[in-house]
Amino acid sequence: MSYYSRHVFFCCNQREAGERSSCNQKGATQMRDYAKRRVKQLGLDGPGKIRINQSGCLDRCEEGPCIVVYPDAVWYTYVDRADIDEIIEEHLRNGRVVERLRI
């Protein structure tokens, strides 16, 4: 068994102005911080549970800010905290993929 049941990576890549889109231009770092706090508040963090991390470019920035959940290999985009809350509740807590946010 892996150290975490699910490992969530938030693309927090930041490109220079004028270059192609990047997730951090759309608030990715703030959403990662929010997800990390929320998972901790819910008691879902730690060994055998869920880990929220930032990553460098996941090369899907044009599809919106993105995250990937492993080992499920499910990719999501999101707009706001409500989307992050839905991913946490439905996918991370209950194991149901949120199809409307899936990339």
VEXFI-653948 format. One record per residue (C-alpha): residue number from 1; chain; x, y, z. Coordinates in steps of 0.5 Angstrom, whole numbers, plus 500, padded with zeros to 3 digits. Each point is the difference from the previous one (the first is absolute). Last residue first. Example, Ala and Ser with C-alpha at 12.3 -4.5 7.8 and 13.67 -1.06 7.14 Angstrom:
<mimars>
<mimar resi="2" chain="A" u="527" v="498" w="514"/>
<mimar resi="1" chain="A" u="498" v="493" w="502"/>
</mimars>
This chain:
<mimars>
<mimar resi="103" chain="A" u="479" v="534" w="464"/>
<mimar resi="102" chain="A" u="495" v="499" w="506"/>
<mimar resi="101" chain="A" u="496" v="505" w="503"/>
<mimar resi="100" chain="A" u="493" v="498" w="498"/>
<mimar resi="99" chain="A" u="502" v="493" w="501"/>
<mimar resi="98" chain="A" u="502" v="500" w="508"/>
<mimar resi="97" chain="A" u="503" v="493" w="501"/>
<mimar resi="96" chain="A" u="497" v="497" w="506"/>
<mimar resi="95" chain="A" u="504" v="497" w="505"/>
<mimar resi="94" chain="A" u="496" v="503" w="506"/>
<mimar resi="93" chain="A" u="505" v="504" w="504"/>
<mimar resi="92" chain="A" u="505" v="502" w="494"/>
<mimar resi="91" chain="A" u="496" v="500" w="494"/>
<mimar resi="90" chain="A" u="493" v="502" w="503"/>
<mimar resi="89" chain="A" u="502" v="505" w="506"/>
<mimar resi="88" chain="A" u="507" v="502" w="498"/>
<mimar resi="87" chain="A" u="498" v="501" w="492"/>
<mimar resi="86" chain="A" u="493" v="504" w="502"/>
<mimar resi="85" chain="A" u="504" v="504" w="505"/>
<mimar resi="84" chain="A" u="505" v="502" w="495"/>
<mimar resi="83" chain="A" u="494" v="502" w="495"/>
<mimar resi="82" chain="A" u="497" v="504" w="506"/>
<mimar resi="81" chain="A" u="507" v="503" w="501"/>
<mimar resi="80" chain="A" u="500" v="503" w="493"/>
<mimar resi="79" chain="A" u="501" v="499" w="492"/>
<mimar resi="78" chain="A" u="503" v="492" w="500"/>
<mimar resi="77" chain="A" u="503" v="496" w="495"/>
<mimar resi="76" chain="A" u="501" v="492" w="501"/>
<mimar resi="75" chain="A" u="504" v="494" w="498"/>
<mimar resi="74" chain="A" u="499" v="493" w="503"/>
<mimar resi="73" chain="A" u="506" v="496" w="500"/>
<mimar resi="72" chain="A" u="497" v="496" w="506"/>
<mimar resi="71" chain="A" u="506" v="499" w="503"/>
<mimar resi="70" chain="A" u="501" v="506" w="500"/>
<mimar resi="69" chain="A" u="495" v="506" w="500"/>
<mimar resi="68" chain="A" u="502" v="505" w="494"/>
<mimar resi="67" chain="A" u="499" v="507" w="501"/>
<mimar resi="66" chain="A" u="499" v="506" w="495"/>
<mimar resi="65" chain="A" u="499" v="507" w="499"/>
<mimar resi="64" chain="A" u="496" v="501" w="493"/>
<mimar resi="63" chain="A" u="501" v="495" w="494"/>
<mimar resi="62" chain="A" u="505" v="505" w="497"/>
<mimar resi="61" chain="A" u="505" v="498" w="506"/>
<mimar resi="60" chain="A" u="500" v="493" w="498"/>
<mimar resi="59" chain="A" u="508" v="499" w="501"/>
<mimar resi="58" chain="A" u="500" v="497" w="507"/>
<mimar resi="57" chain="A" u="505" v="506" w="501"/>
<mimar resi="56" chain="A" u="503" v="500" w="507"/>
<mimar resi="55" chain="A" u="496" v="496" w="506"/>
<mimar resi="54" chain="A" u="497" v="502" w="506"/>
<mimar resi="53" chain="A" u="498" v="495" w="505"/>
<mimar resi="52" chain="A" u="494" v="498" w="504"/>
<mimar resi="51" chain="A" u="501" v="493" w="504"/>
<mimar resi="50" chain="A" u="494" v="496" w="501"/>
<mimar resi="49" chain="A" u="499" v="494" w="505"/>
<mimar resi="48" chain="A" u="505" v="494" w="502"/>
<mimar resi="47" chain="A" u="505" v="505" w="503"/>
<mimar resi="46" chain="A" u="497" v="507" w="501"/>
<mimar resi="45" chain="A" u="494" v="504" w="498"/>
<mimar resi="44" chain="A" u="492" v="498" w="500"/>
<mimar resi="43" chain="A" u="499" v="503" w="507"/>
<mimar resi="42" chain="A" u="495" v="505" w="497"/>
<mimar resi="41" chain="A" u="503" v="506" w="502"/>
<mimar resi="40" chain="A" u="507" v="497" w="497"/>
<mimar resi="39" chain="A" u="496" v="499" w="493"/>
<mimar resi="38" chain="A" u="498" v="507" w="500"/>
<mimar resi="37" chain="A" u="506" v="503" w="502"/>
<mimar resi="36" chain="A" u="504" v="497" w="494"/>
<mimar resi="35" chain="A" u="494" v="501" w="496"/>
<mimar resi="34" chain="A" u="501" v="508" w="501"/>
<mimar resi="33" chain="A" u="507" v="500" w="499"/>
<mimar resi="32" chain="A" u="499" v="496" w="494"/>
<mimar resi="31" chain="A" u="495" v="505" w="498"/>
<mimar resi="30" chain="A" u="504" v="506" w="501"/>
<mimar resi="29" chain="A" u="506" v="497" w="496"/>
<mimar resi="28" chain="A" u="496" v="499" w="494"/>
<mimar resi="27" chain="A" u="497" v="507" w="500"/>
<mimar resi="26" chain="A" u="499" v="500" w="492"/>
<mimar resi="25" chain="A" u="507" v="503" w="499"/>
<mimar resi="24" chain="A" u="502" v="494" w="504"/>
<mimar resi="23" chain="A" u="497" v="496" w="495"/>
<mimar resi="22" chain="A" u="504" v="502" w="494"/>
<mimar resi="21" chain="A" u="498" v="503" w="493"/>
<mimar resi="20" chain="A" u="505" v="501" w="494"/>
<mimar resi="19" chain="A" u="506" v="505" w="501"/>
<mimar resi="18" chain="A" u="498" v="508" w="500"/>
<mimar resi="17" chain="A" u="501" v="501" w="507"/>
<mimar resi="16" chain="A" u="505" v="495" w="503"/>
<mimar resi="15" chain="A" u="498" v="493" w="502"/>
<mimar resi="14" chain="A" u="498" v="497" w="507"/>
<mimar resi="13" chain="A" u="499" v="493" w="501"/>
<mimar resi="12" chain="A" u="495" v="498" w="506"/>
<mimar resi="11" chain="A" u="498" v="494" w="497"/>
<mimar resi="10" chain="A" u="496" v="497" w="506"/>
<mimar resi="9" chain="A" u="502" v="492" w="502"/>
<mimar resi="8" chain="A" u="495" v="496" w="504"/>
<mimar resi="7" chain="A" u="503" v="494" w="503"/>
<mimar resi="6" chain="A" u="495" v="494" w="502"/>
<mimar resi="5" chain="A" u="500" v="495" w="505"/>
<mimar resi="4" chain="A" u="507" v="502" w="502"/>
<mimar resi="3" chain="A" u="506" v="496" w="502"/>
<mimar resi="2" chain="A" u="498" v="495" w="495"/>
<mimar resi="1" chain="A" u="498" v="493" w="501"/>
</mimars>
